[in-house]
Amino acid sequence: MDRFDTMRLFVRVLERRSFTAAAADLGLPRSTATEAIRRLEEHLGARLLERTTRQVNATQDGEAYYRRCLSILAEIEDAEAAFRNAEPFGLLRIDASTLLTRT
């Protein structure tokens, strides 16, 4: 799982307040989601989530990271959308000798 996928997972966990629901939404086993978030917290050196048996909540660091993830993921979506199904437009000028343009 790359960093962007892990960010998407982290955002989904907070939005759904559940590892199980987030994992199901993304088509992942719950254990994979749990391990990915554990590795993310280890990589960042910060605890991002408070886990209880009933729900998941963001810590203060988790809330700050969540806001940044939303911004980054939105930028990625915008960048990708700009090139998906893009149609060429504008004026095309061609400079060619008259020998090539005669029919």
Rosetta blueprint (number, residue, H / E / L):
1 M L
2 D L
3 R H
4 F H
5 D H
6 T H
7 M H
8 R H
9 L H
10 F H
11 V H
12 R H
13 V H
14 L H
15 E H
16 R H
17 R L
18 S L
19 F H
20 T H
21 A H
22 A H
23 A H
24 A H
25 D H
26 L H
27 G L
28 L L
29 P L
30 R H
31 S H
32 T H
33 A H
34 T H
35 E H
36 A H
37 I H
38 R H
39 R H
40 L H
41 E H
42 E H
43 H H
44 L H
45 G L
46 A L
47 R L
48 L L
49 L E
50 E E
51 R E
52 T L
53 T L
54 R L
55 Q L
56 V E
57 N E
58 A E
59 T L
60 Q H
61 D H
62 G H
63 E H
64 A H
65 Y H
66 Y H
67 R H
68 R H
69 C H
70 L H
71 S H
72 I H
73 L H
74 A H
75 E H
76 I H
77 E H
78 D H
79 A H
80 E H
81 A H
82 A L
83 F L
84 R L
85 N L
86 A L
87 E L
88 P L
89 F L
90 G L
91 L L
92 L L
93 R L
94 I L
95 D L
96 A L
97 S L
98 T H
99 L H
100 L H
101 T H
102 R L
103 T L
